Amino acid sequence: MNVKKQARLRRARKTRAKISQLNVNRLCVFRTPRHIYAQIISPSGAEVLASASTLDKSLRGTATGNVAAATKIGAMIAERAKAAGVSKVAFDRAGYNYHGRVKALAEAAREGGLEF
């Protein structure tokens, strides 16, 4: 594993340790150069309450690795979280820097009604 990925995973472990102490649902983000994924995970970590990604059929024909797609995923995860009865989450950025696609997803989720 390269040094950059090790550093990201180290930052992710620190964040997840703090979130587990809070005992709240977490909005977990994973990104690749081509896609972005978001999940709302229960405090125990055993259950996924809602999920959205650029692999959904509604987004397949458009560009999936850009800020516009991340904004759509943020709105989609907020809508699905409300349907699942979740309104408050902790944001788990998985060690990624808070800019670009991760920031766009978070801001769209906030506008959609999620509190974090």
URJOLIN-V395384 format. One record per helix or strand of 2 or more residues. SS is the DSSP state (helix for helix, strand for strand). FROM is the first residue (numbers start at 1). LEN is the number of residues. If there is no record, write none. Layout:
((SS FROM LEN) (SS FROM LEN))
//
This chain:
((helix 3 20) (strand 26 6) (strand 36 6) (strand 48 6) (helix 57 3) (helix 67 17) (strand 90 3) (helix 101 11))
//
